[in-house]
Amino acid sequence: MYARQRWLALILLFTASLTLACSARAQERGEPGKFDFYLMNLSWSPEFCSIHGTSPECVARPGFILHGLWAQNNDGSYPVFCSEEAGPAKPEQNLDITPDLSLLRHEWAKHGTCSGVGPQRFFAMEHQAFHSLTIPPQIERIDHETSMTPDDILGLFARANPAFPTGSILLSCGRNHLTAIEACFSKDLRPIVCQGLRSCRANSVKITPPAH
């Protein structure tokens, strides 16, 4: 009897492990169009360069550049690599907002394929989202390293973007330096409150001036 119970327990354990493994794989590879909202990530180019190494992205456009428009779920998870659909025929047309062809190709394969709208529409949406967010002049004109609290930075963005509801713009930081500004959008690109995401919690954030 004991041996039978032990055998059943091992079968249940194996089944549970297999289920978890399948769930993990499903989380890694999503299904096009199945997500809750978009997260736009605008990387601050001086910090992107220092963290990720030398890249054309670091020098081609000072200030904020579009890292990507990412499919997100309300529980904090996100789908990636949702299909093998080919990217845009002329990716260079998007270098005005993401000045790095390798990053453009990566973003389409990992995130754009999850949009379910095709490459032309997806990159048009990236442009629309990018130009819908106003960068505060106090940030855009920084010419020396400046320290501010996350609340102060987000306050500047809130005043520059009154159409964005409270909680729709987040701050990303690393090593107490500004790394990105993120904004949440509905599937039809209306600014919405972010769900399942966390903003920078540092007491003070340093902003490295872009190289001009």
MIDOSE-1310 file (N, C-alpha, C; in nm, 2 decimals, decimal comma, always signed):
residues 212
myar	+0,08/-0,12/+0,00/+0,00/+0,00/+0,00/+0,09/+0,13/+0,00; +0,19/+0,12/+0,09/+0,28/+0,24/+0,10/+0,35/+0,26/-0,04; +0,40/+0,15/-0,10/+0,47/+0,16/-0,22/+0,38/+0,22/-0,33; +0,25/+0,18/-0,33/+0,16/+0,23/-0,43/+0,13/+0,38/-0,41
qrwl	+0,12/+0,43/-0,29/+0,10/+0,57/-0,26/+0,22/+0,65/-0,30; +0,34/+0,59/-0,27/+0,46/+0,66/-0,31/+0,47/+0,67/-0,46; +0,43/+0,57/-0,53/+0,43/+0,57/-0,68/+0,34/+0,67/-0,73; +0,22/+0,68/-0,68/+0,12/+0,78/-0,72/+0,17/+0,92/-0,69
alil	+0,24/+0,94/-0,58/+0,29/+1,07/-0,55/+0,40/+1,11/-0,65; +0,48/+1,01/-0,69/+0,59/+1,04/-0,79/+0,53/+1,08/-0,92; +0,42/+1,01/-0,96/+0,35/+1,04/-1,08/+0,29/+1,19/-1,08; +0,23/+1,22/-0,97/+0,17/+1,35/-0,95/+0,28/+1,46/-0,96
lfta	+0,39/+1,43/-0,89/+0,50/+1,53/-0,89/+0,56/+1,55/-1,03; +0,57/+1,44/-1,11/+0,62/+1,45/-1,25/+0,52/+1,53/-1,33; +0,39/+1,50/-1,31/+0,29/+1,57/-1,39/+0,29/+1,72/-1,36; +0,30/+1,75/-1,23/+0,31/+1,90/-1,19/+0,43/+1,96/-1,25
sltl	+0,55/+1,89/-1,25/+0,67/+1,95/-1,31/+0,66/+1,97/-1,46; +0,59/+1,88/-1,53/+0,57/+1,89/-1,67/+0,48/+2,01/-1,70; +0,37/+2,02/-1,62/+0,28/+2,14/-1,64/+0,35/+2,27/-1,62; +0,44/+2,28/-1,51/+0,51/+2,40/-1,49/+0,60/+2,43/-1,60
acsa	+0,67/+2,33/-1,66/+0,76/+2,35/-1,77/+0,69/+2,40/-1,89; +0,57/+2,34/-1,92/+0,49/+2,38/-2,03/+0,44/+2,53/-2,02; +0,40/+2,56/-1,89/+0,36/+2,70/-1,86/+0,47/+2,80/-1,89; +0,59/+2,76/-1,84/+0,71/+2,85/-1,86/+0,73/+2,87/-2,01
raqe	+0,72/+2,76/-2,08/+0,75/+2,78/-2,23/+0,64/+2,87/-2,29; +0,52/+2,85/-2,25/+0,41/+2,92/-2,30/+0,42/+3,07/-2,27; +0,48/+3,10/-2,15/+0,50/+3,24/-2,12/+0,61/+3,30/-2,20; +0,71/+3,22/-2,24/+0,82/+3,27/-2,32/+0,77/+3,30/-2,46
rgep	+0,69/+3,22/-2,52/+0,64/+3,24/-2,65/+0,49/+3,26/-2,65; +0,45/+3,38/-2,68/+0,31/+3,42/-2,67/+0,23/+3,39/-2,80; +0,11/+3,44/-2,81/+0,03/+3,43/-2,92/-0,01/+3,57/-2,97; +0,01/+3,60/-3,10/-0,02/+3,73/-3,16/-0,16/+3,79/-3,11
gkfd	-0,15/+3,91/-3,06/-0,28/+3,98/-3,03/-0,33/+3,95/-2,89; -0,27/+3,85/-2,82/-0,32/+3,81/-2,69/-0,24/+3,88/-2,58; -0,28/+4,00/-2,54/-0,22/+4,07/-2,43/-0,31/+4,18/-2,39; -0,28/+4,26/-2,29/-0,37/+4,36/-2,23/-0,34/+4,50/-2,27
fylm	-0,22/+4,54/-2,28/-0,18/+4,68/-2,32/-0,04/+4,69/-2,37; -0,01/+4,81/-2,42/+0,13/+4,83/-2,46/+0,21/+4,91/-2,36; +0,34/+4,88/-2,35/+0,43/+4,96/-2,27/+0,53/+5,02/-2,36; +0,54/+5,15/-2,37/+0,64/+5,21/-2,45/+0,76/+5,25/-2,37
nlsw	+0,88/+5,20/-2,41/+1,00/+5,23/-2,33/+1,09/+5,33/-2,41; +1,12/+5,44/-2,35/+1,21/+5,54/-2,41/+1,34/+5,54/-2,33; +1,44/+5,49/-2,39/+1,57/+5,48/-2,32/+1,64/+5,61/-2,32; +1,70/+5,65/-2,21/+1,78/+5,77/-2,20/+1,92/+5,73/-2,26
spef	+1,96/+5,78/-2,38/+2,07/+5,73/-2,45/+2,20/+5,73/-2,38; +2,24/+5,83/-2,29/+2,37/+5,82/-2,22/+2,38/+5,70/-2,13; +2,27/+5,67/-2,06/+2,28/+5,55/-1,97/+2,26/+5,42/-2,05; +2,18/+5,42/-2,15/+2,18/+5,30/-2,23/+2,31/+5,26/-2,28
csih	+2,39/+5,36/-2,32/+2,53/+5,34/-2,37/+2,62/+5,28/-2,26; +2,61/+5,34/-2,15/+2,70/+5,30/-2,04/+2,67/+5,17/-1,99; +2,54/+5,13/-1,99/+2,50/+5,00/-1,94/+2,52/+4,89/-2,04; +2,49/+4,91/-2,17/+2,49/+4,81/-2,27/+2,61/+4,81/-2,36
gtsp	+2,70/+4,91/-2,34/+2,82/+4,92/-2,43/+2,80/+5,00/-2,55; +2,90/+5,02/-2,62/+2,90/+5,11/-2,73/+2,80/+5,06/-2,84; +2,71/+5,15/-2,89/+2,61/+5,12/-2,99/+2,58/+5,24/-3,07; +2,55/+5,23/-3,19/+2,51/+5,35/-3,27/+2,39/+5,42/-3,20
ecva	+2,31/+5,35/-3,13/+2,20/+5,41/-3,06/+2,24/+5,51/-2,96; +2,36/+5,49/-2,90/+2,41/+5,58/-2,80/+2,45/+5,72/-2,85; +2,50/+5,73/-2,98/+2,55/+5,85/-3,03/+2,47/+5,91/-3,14; +2,38/+5,83/-3,20/+2,31/+5,88/-3,32/+2,20/+5,98/-3,28
rpgf	+2,14/+5,97/-3,16/+2,04/+6,06/-3,12/+2,05/+6,09/-2,97; +2,09/+6,20/-2,93/+2,10/+6,23/-2,79/+1,96/+6,24/-2,72; +1,96/+6,21/-2,59/+1,83/+6,22/-2,52/+1,75/+6,09/-2,53; +1,62/+6,10/-2,54/+1,54/+5,98/-2,54/+1,52/+5,92/-2,68
ilhg	+1,54/+5,79/-2,69/+1,51/+5,72/-2,81/+1,41/+5,61/-2,78; +1,34/+5,56/-2,88/+1,24/+5,46/-2,86/+1,31/+5,32/-2,86; +1,31/+5,26/-2,74/+1,36/+5,12/-2,73/+1,26/+5,02/-2,79; +1,13/+5,04/-2,75/+1,03/+4,95/-2,81/+0,89/+4,98/-2,76
lwaq	+0,80/+4,92/-2,82/+0,66/+4,92/-2,78/+0,62/+4,78/-2,75; +0,60/+4,75/-2,63/+0,60/+4,61/-2,58/+0,46/+4,57/-2,54; +0,42/+4,45/-2,58/+0,29/+4,39/-2,54/+0,31/+4,35/-2,39; +0,21/+4,39/-2,31/+0,21/+4,36/-2,17/+0,08/+4,30/-2,12
nndg	+0,08/+4,23/-2,01/-0,04/+4,18/-1,94/-0,05/+4,25/-1,81; -0,18/+4,26/-1,76/-0,21/+4,33/-1,63/-0,14/+4,26/-1,51; -0,10/+4,14/-1,52/-0,04/+4,07/-1,41/+0,11/+4,08/-1,41; +0,17/+4,16/-1,50/+0,31/+4,19/-1,50/+0,38/+4,10/-1,60
sypv	+0,32/+3,99/-1,65/+0,38/+3,91/-1,75/+0,37/+3,97/-1,89; +0,45/+3,91/-1,98/+0,44/+3,97/-2,12/+0,48/+3,86/-2,22; +0,41/+3,86/-2,34/+0,45/+3,76/-2,44/+0,56/+3,80/-2,52; +0,64/+3,71/-2,57/+0,75/+3,74/-2,66/+0,76/+3,64/-2,77
fcse	+0,83/+3,68/-2,88/+0,85/+3,59/-3,00/+0,72/+3,51/-3,03; +0,62/+3,59/-3,07/+0,49/+3,53/-3,09/+0,47/+3,46/-3,22; +0,55/+3,49/-3,32/+0,54/+3,43/-3,45/+0,67/+3,45/-3,53; +0,68/+3,40/-3,64/+0,80/+3,42/-3,73/+0,77/+3,51/-3,85
eagp	+0,67/+3,59/-3,83/+0,63/+3,69/-3,94/+0,75/+3,78/-3,97; +0,77/+3,80/-4,10/+0,88/+3,89/-4,14/+0,86/+4,03/-4,10; +0,97/+4,10/-4,07/+0,96/+4,24/-4,03/+0,93/+4,33/-4,15; +0,94/+4,46/-4,13/+0,92/+4,56/-4,24/+1,02/+4,54/-4,35
akpe	+0,98/+4,57/-4,47/+1,07/+4,56/-4,59/+1,18/+4,67/-4,58; +1,15/+4,78/-4,52/+1,24/+4,89/-4,52/+1,26/+4,94/-4,37; +1,32/+4,86/-4,29/+1,33/+4,90/-4,14/+1,40/+5,03/-4,12; +1,49/+5,07/-4,22/+1,56/+5,20/-4,21/+1,47/+5,32/-4,20
qnld	+1,34/+5,30/-4,24/+1,24/+5,41/-4,23/+1,21/+5,45/-4,08; +1,25/+5,36/-3,99/+1,22/+5,39/-3,85/+1,35/+5,43/-3,77; +1,45/+5,46/-3,84/+1,58/+5,50/-3,77/+1,56/+5,64/-3,71; +1,46/+5,72/-3,74/+1,44/+5,85/-3,68/+1,40/+5,84/-3,54
itpd	+1,34/+5,73/-3,49/+1,31/+5,71/-3,35/+1,39/+5,61/-3,28; +1,44/+5,51/-3,36/+1,52/+5,40/-3,30/+1,64/+5,39/-3,39; +1,75/+5,47/-3,37/+1,86/+5,47/-3,46/+1,96/+5,36/-3,45; +1,91/+5,24/-3,47/+1,99/+5,12/-3,46/+1,91/+5,00/-3,53
lsll	+1,96/+4,96/-3,65/+1,89/+4,86/-3,73/+1,88/+4,73/-3,66; +1,99/+4,69/-3,59/+1,99/+4,56/-3,52/+1,89/+4,56/-3,41; +1,87/+4,67/-3,34/+1,77/+4,68/-3,23/+1,63/+4,68/-3,29; +1,61/+4,75/-3,41/+1,48/+4,74/-3,47/+1,44/+4,60/-3,51
rhew	+1,53/+4,52/-3,56/+1,50/+4,39/-3,60/+1,47/+4,30/-3,48; +1,55/+4,32/-3,37/+1,53/+4,25/-3,25/+1,39/+4,28/-3,19; +1,36/+4,41/-3,19/+1,23/+4,45/-3,13/+1,11/+4,39/-3,20; +1,12/+4,39/-3,34/+1,01/+4,33/-3,42/+1,00/+4,18/-3,38
akhg	+1,11/+4,11/-3,39/+1,10/+3,96/-3,36/+1,05/+3,93/-3,22; +1,10/+4,00/-3,12/+1,07/+3,97/-2,98/+0,93/+4,03/-2,94; +0,90/+4,15/-2,98/+0,78/+4,22/-2,93/+0,68/+4,25/-3,04; +0,73/+4,30/-3,15/+0,63/+4,34/-3,26/+0,55/+4,22/-3,31
tcsg	+0,60/+4,10/-3,31/+0,53/+3,99/-3,36/+0,41/+3,95/-3,27; +0,41/+4,00/-3,15/+0,31/+3,98/-3,05/+0,19/+4,08/-3,07; +0,21/+4,18/-3,14/+0,10/+4,28/-3,16/-0,01/+4,23/-3,24; +0,02/+4,15/-3,34/-0,09/+4,09/-3,42/-0,14/+4,19/-3,53
vgpq	-0,07/+4,30/-3,55/-0,11/+4,40/-3,65/-0,03/+4,41/-3,77; +0,08/+4,33/-3,78/+0,17/+4,33/-3,89/+0,27/+4,44/-3,88; +0,39/+4,43/-3,95/+0,50/+4,52/-3,93/+0,47/+4,67/-3,97; +0,40/+4,69/-4,08/+0,38/+4,83/-4,12/+0,29/+4,90/-4,01
rffa	+0,18/+4,84/-3,97/+0,10/+4,90/-3,87/+0,17/+4,92/-3,74; +0,25/+4,81/-3,70/+0,32/+4,82/-3,57/+0,41/+4,93/-3,56; +0,50/+4,95/-3,67/+0,59/+5,06/-3,66/+0,53/+5,20/-3,68; +0,41/+5,20/-3,74/+0,34/+5,33/-3,75/+0,28/+5,36/-3,61
mehq	+0,24/+5,26/-3,53/+0,20/+5,28/-3,39/+0,31/+5,32/-3,31; +0,43/+5,27/-3,33/+0,55/+5,31/-3,25/+0,57/+5,46/-3,27; +0,57/+5,51/-3,40/+0,58/+5,65/-3,42/+0,48/+5,73/-3,35; +0,35/+5,68/-3,36/+0,24/+5,76/-3,30/+0,26/+5,77/-3,15
afhs	+0,30/+5,66/-3,09/+0,32/+5,66/-2,94/+0,43/+5,75/-2,90; +0,54/+5,74/-2,98/+0,66/+5,81/-2,95/+0,63/+5,96/-2,95; +0,56/+6,01/-3,06/+0,54/+6,15/-3,07/+0,42/+6,20/-2,99; +0,35/+6,11/-2,92/+0,24/+6,15/-2,84/+0,29/+6,20/-2,70
ltip	+0,41/+6,16/-2,66/+0,46/+6,19/-2,53/+0,56/+6,31/-2,54; +0,53/+6,42/-2,47/+0,61/+6,54/-2,47/+0,72/+6,53/-2,37; +0,84/+6,55/-2,41/+0,96/+6,55/-2,32/+0,97/+6,69/-2,25; +0,97/+6,70/-2,12/+0,97/+6,83/-2,06/+1,10/+6,90/-2,09
pqie	+1,10/+7,03/-2,12/+1,22/+7,11/-2,16/+1,33/+7,10/-2,05; +1,29/+7,09/-1,92/+1,38/+7,08/-1,82/+1,47/+6,96/-1,83; +1,42/+6,85/-1,89/+1,50/+6,73/-1,91/+1,57/+6,74/-2,04; +1,50/+6,78/-2,14/+1,56/+6,79/-2,28/+1,68/+6,88/-2,28
ridh	+1,68/+6,98/-2,20/+1,79/+7,08/-2,21/+1,91/+7,06/-2,11; +1,90/+6,95/-2,04/+2,01/+6,92/-1,94/+2,15/+6,91/-2,00; +2,24/+6,99/-1,95/+2,37/+7,00/-2,01/+2,48/+6,96/-1,91; +2,44/+6,92/-1,78/+2,53/+6,88/-1,68/+2,46/+6,78/-1,59
etsm	+2,54/+6,69/-1,53/+2,48/+6,59/-1,45/+2,39/+6,65/-1,34; +2,27/+6,61/-1,33/+2,17/+6,67/-1,24/+2,10/+6,56/-1,16; +2,08/+6,58/-1,03/+2,01/+6,49/-0,94/+1,87/+6,54/-0,91; +1,77/+6,45/-0,93/+1,63/+6,48/-0,90/+1,57/+6,36/-0,83
tpdd	+1,46/+6,38/-0,76/+1,38/+6,27/-0,71/+1,30/+6,21/-0,82; +1,26/+6,08/-0,81/+1,17/+6,03/-0,91/+1,04/+6,10/-0,92; +0,99/+6,14/-0,80/+0,86/+6,22/-0,80/+0,88/+6,35/-0,88; +0,99/+6,42/-0,86/+1,01/+6,54/-0,93/+1,02/+6,52/-1,09
ilgl	+1,09/+6,42/-1,13/+1,10/+6,39/-1,27/+0,96/+6,35/-1,33; +0,89/+6,26/-1,26/+0,75/+6,23/-1,30/+0,66/+6,34/-1,30; +0,68/+6,44/-1,21/+0,59/+6,56/-1,20/+0,61/+6,64/-1,32; +0,74/+6,65/-1,37/+0,77/+6,73/-1,49/+0,70/+6,67/-1,61
fara	+0,70/+6,54/-1,62/+0,63/+6,47/-1,73/+0,48/+6,48/-1,72; +0,43/+6,48/-1,60/+0,29/+6,49/-1,58/+0,24/+6,63/-1,63; +0,31/+6,73/-1,59/+0,27/+6,87/-1,63/+0,29/+6,89/-1,78; +0,38/+6,82/-1,84/+0,40/+6,83/-1,99/+0,31/+6,75/-2,07
npaf	+0,24/+6,65/-2,00/+0,15/+6,56/-2,07/+0,02/+6,55/-1,99; -0,06/+6,66/-1,99/-0,19/+6,66/-1,91/-0,29/+6,55/-1,95; -0,28/+6,51/-2,08/-0,38/+6,41/-2,13/-0,34/+6,27/-2,07; -0,22/+6,25/-2,01/-0,19/+6,12/-1,96/-0,23/+6,11/-1,81
ptgs	-0,31/+6,01/-1,78/-0,36/+5,99/-1,64/-0,25/+5,96/-1,54; -0,27/+5,99/-1,42/-0,17/+5,96/-1,31/-0,15/+5,81/-1,31; -0,02/+5,77/-1,31/+0,01/+5,63/-1,31/+0,03/+5,57/-1,45; +0,02/+5,66/-1,55/+0,05/+5,61/-1,69/+0,19/+5,62/-1,74
ills	+0,27/+5,70/-1,66/+0,41/+5,73/-1,69/+0,49/+5,68/-1,58; +0,59/+5,60/-1,61/+0,68/+5,54/-1,51/+0,83/+5,58/-1,53; +0,91/+5,57/-1,43/+1,05/+5,60/-1,44/+1,13/+5,47/-1,42; +1,23/+5,45/-1,50/+1,31/+5,33/-1,48/+1,45/+5,39/-1,45
cgrn	+1,52/+5,32/-1,35/+1,65/+5,36/-1,31/+1,74/+5,24/-1,29; +1,87/+5,27/-1,30/+1,97/+5,17/-1,27/+2,09/+5,23/-1,21; +2,14/+5,17/-1,10/+2,26/+5,23/-1,03/+2,23/+5,38/-0,99; +2,10/+5,41/-0,96/+2,05/+5,54/-0,92/+2,07/+5,64/-1,03
hlta	+2,07/+5,60/-1,16/+2,07/+5,69/-1,27/+1,95/+5,66/-1,36; +1,90/+5,77/-1,42/+1,78/+5,76/-1,51/+1,82/+5,67/-1,63; +1,74/+5,57/-1,65/+1,77/+5,48/-1,77/+1,66/+5,49/-1,87; +1,54/+5,51/-1,83/+1,43/+5,52/-1,93/+1,30/+5,58/-1,87
ieac	+1,22/+5,63/-1,95/+1,08/+5,67/-1,92/+0,99/+5,57/-1,99; +0,89/+5,52/-1,92/+0,79/+5,43/-1,98/+0,65/+5,48/-1,97; +0,57/+5,45/-2,07/+0,43/+5,50/-2,07/+0,35/+5,39/-2,12; +0,23/+5,38/-2,06/+0,13/+5,27/-2,09/+0,02/+5,32/-2,18
fskd	-0,01/+5,23/-2,28/-0,12/+5,26/-2,38/-0,21/+5,15/-2,40; -0,34/+5,18/-2,42/-0,43/+5,07/-2,46/-0,40/+5,02/-2,60; -0,46/+4,92/-2,65/-0,43/+4,86/-2,78/-0,46/+4,96/-2,89; -0,55/+5,06/-2,86/-0,57/+5,16/-2,97/-0,49/+5,29/-2,93
lrpi	-0,39/+5,28/-2,85/-0,29/+5,38/-2,81/-0,35/+5,50/-2,74; -0,45/+5,47/-2,65/-0,49/+5,57/-2,56/-0,40/+5,56/-2,43; -0,35/+5,67/-2,37/-0,28/+5,66/-2,25/-0,36/+5,60/-2,14; -0,31/+5,50/-2,07/-0,39/+5,44/-1,96/-0,29/+5,42/-1,84
vcqg	-0,35/+5,39/-1,72/-0,28/+5,36/-1,60/-0,21/+5,23/-1,62; -0,08/+5,22/-1,58/+0,00/+5,10/-1,59/-0,05/+5,00/-1,49; -0,05/+4,87/-1,53/-0,09/+4,76/-1,44/+0,03/+4,66/-1,43; +0,06/+4,61/-1,31/+0,16/+4,51/-1,29/+0,30/+4,56/-1,31
lrsc	+0,32/+4,69/-1,31/+0,46/+4,74/-1,33/+0,50/+4,83/-1,21; +0,63/+4,85/-1,19/+0,67/+4,93/-1,08/+0,77/+5,04/-1,13; +0,75/+5,16/-1,07/+0,84/+5,27/-1,11/+0,96/+5,27/-1,02; +1,07/+5,34/-1,06/+1,19/+5,35/-0,98/+1,16/+5,40/-0,84
rans	+1,23/+5,34/-0,74/+1,20/+5,37/-0,60/+1,33/+5,43/-0,54; +1,42/+5,48/-0,62/+1,54/+5,54/-0,56/+1,51/+5,67/-0,49; +1,58/+5,71/-0,39/+1,56/+5,84/-0,32/+1,59/+5,95/-0,41; +1,70/+5,94/-0,49/+1,74/+6,04/-0,58/+1,80/+5,97/-0,71
vkit	+1,78/+6,04/-0,82/+1,82/+5,98/-0,95/+1,91/+6,08/-1,02; +2,02/+6,04/-1,07/+2,11/+6,12/-1,15/+2,08/+6,11/-1,30; +2,08/+6,23/-1,36/+2,05/+6,24/-1,50/+2,18/+6,28/-1,57; +2,24/+6,18/-1,65/+2,36/+6,21/-1,72/+2,33/+6,29/-1,85
ppah	+2,40/+6,40/-1,87/+2,37/+6,48/-1,99/+2,40/+6,41/-2,12; +2,32/+6,42/-2,22/+2,36/+6,36/-2,35/+2,48/+6,42/-2,42; +2,55/+6,35/-2,50/+2,66/+6,40/-2,57/+2,61/+6,47/-2,70; +2,64/+6,59/-2,73/+2,60/+6,66/-2,85/+2,71/+6,68/-2,94
